[in-house]
Amino acid sequence: MFHLITASLAAFALSLVLVPLCRTLARGYGFVATPRADRWHARPTALLGGVAIATTVLALHVTFIGVTGLPILLVAGLAMFAIGLIDDIVSLKPATKLVFEIAVASFLAFFGYRLGWVQSQTLDTLITVFWIVGLTNAFNLLDNMDGLCAGLAVVAGTGVLAALWLNGVAGPIAIHLALLTGAAAGFLVYNFNPASIFMGDSGSLFLGLNLSVMTLSSPSTAHVSSSLISIVAAPLLILLVPILDTTLVTVSRILAGRSAAQGGRDHSSHRLVAIGLSERSAVLVLWALGALGGLLGVSLKHYRGDLPSLVSAVFVIAAIIFGVYLAHVRVYAEDEATLQRAGRVTPLVVHFVYRRRIAEVLLDLCLTAIAYYSAYRLRFGNPGEFGGYFPQFLQSLPLVMGVQLVSLFAVGGYRGVWQYFGLMDGVTFAKGVGLGTLLNIAVLTYVYRFEAYSRGVFVIYAALLMLLLAGSRASFRLMSEFAHRRNQRGLRVVIYGAGDVAASAVRDILSRREGAYRMLGFILEDPSMERAQMQGYPVIGNYQALLGMVDEGGVDLVVITQLIDVERLEALRARCVDRGVSLERLHFRLDQLVAAS
């Protein structure tokens, strides 16, 4: 372990020295990324950070391991770095770059690097090439916001390194990974927001290739492949964020009629900023997601028991829901009607969108299975006891899933809209879960006389399923609320009033445009409400406190939702005009169009 820490610290230190030198070189020779409409950065920024990363890793690899250690990986890494550097200088076409990436991946596969997911050597070779090229480009696509790609490389590298070390692998492959992680961490010091240098394609392709290879088995590491690398879940979890972001971008661009290869401000990081998070917060959220995935990926193999598997299953489902939520964030200028008129949305895509309820049913199928299995594990915690009841679980699982889904359908569980999930939707799911649980008990009693089945299992099952269903449906609202409360960029809003109209005002204002408004709190005249909270927002004070906020420039928009004295209203209006503060009034009015006969 000590030599891995030493290697990582050496790479970190050397990278700290080389990055400023590369930054000066890039500025001197004009290798600078200029702002563009399809890029995020707003000012010219030096490139060639990838030169520092690759030089650090390759130089220290020779020092710590030697030229003969992992020669195939060295050649492949150098080749991918060269492809990226050429692209940084002369801008290769996407197809040209892809051809050379496939060539490098095929070179690695030829020399025995494999995923080992399937027994068929032919199929495994194809999957391996796809894995290398896919992850290499995933990290290339992630290089879209200050600190994102380098930070996730550090997170993923640490996760894979921990898995290798826990599995007893401390040879050249682990040392190389420690060097890679340390070099990326050193570069991150200069690349975190606000970045003074970008890694460019030379860095992102180099990092992506090396991290993809770290999850493969090779002739020199074949003895560890069966215990760590050959499983599917661990590498997928450790590298979940790059995979999720690439899938989100590719699918959303295809659905929007855009080329998947073109640049754009439609990545997961951009969407998080669009809903109100700062750049740093968006990057930190994705880092945290990557770290959690890495932790689960490592624990999945090295922790005995079913808990990591269950938590990982829930985590993957949550990550998919998170991706779907981000896909709903508007990032393209064209609306759907424009795209359809232009013929850029196929009937198949439109049909798929309108069949999103199918996805809900499939989700509930998975949640039902997870809840039922978890109920058995919680009820029969002893492995030997659980093994005795496992045949009953397996026998009844198809029945439980089928009855539960029919029950949810019968009570209207598939008619709601996730964005507007509320209390009554929760009541609907409670009815569905209750009905499904009772029907399952009745059917099992009729078919098997309920012999060898536990009533306690179904009590736990009902509670877990209700929690999972409500959590999944409320997730969109929870994520929106999280973004609204983290928003530090929008117009500052206070609401004068309380009650249902004020609650409607909060929803109306925050939904007008994602990230455009920042809710500060409420203004109330009731002294008993001082220091209280409404909908999670504080009661700031009374009318006098509002005038003080306007005078001090602490608010940008005041929304009145209740009756106010004319004299007070005029005084407030005058203050707002004088201070340049917007003043709005929200009220409901019903206009009779046809009188009842």
ABEGO torsion letter per residue (X at the ends): XAAAAAAAAAAAAAAAAAAAAAAAAAAAAGBBBBBBAABABABBBBBGAAAAAAAAAAAAAAAAAEAABGAAAAAAAAAAAAAAAAAAAAGBBAAAAAAAAAAAAAAAAAAGBBAGABABAAAAAAAAAAAAAAAAAAAAAABABBGAAAAAAAAAAAAAAAAAAAAGBABAAAAAAAAAAAAAAAAAAAABOBBABBAEAAAAAAAAAAAAAAABBBAAAAAAAAAAAABAAAAAAAAAAAAAAAAAAAAAAAAAGBBAABBEBABAAAAAAAAGBBAAAAAAAAAAAAAAAAAAAAAAAABBEAAAAAAAAAAAAAAAAAAAAAAABBABABBAAAAAAAGABBAAAAAAAAAAAAAAAAAAAAAAAAAAAAAAAAABABAAAAAAAAAAAAAAAAAAAAAAAAAAAAAGAAABBAAABBAAAAAAAAAAAAAAAAAAAAAAAAAAGGBGBBAAAAAAAAAAAAAAAAAAAAAAAAAAAAAAAABAABBBBBBBEBEAAAAAAAAAAAAABBGABBBAEBBBABAAABGBBBGGBBBAEBAAAAAAAAAAGABABBBBABBBBAAAAAAAAAAAAAAGBBBBBBBBBBBBABBBX
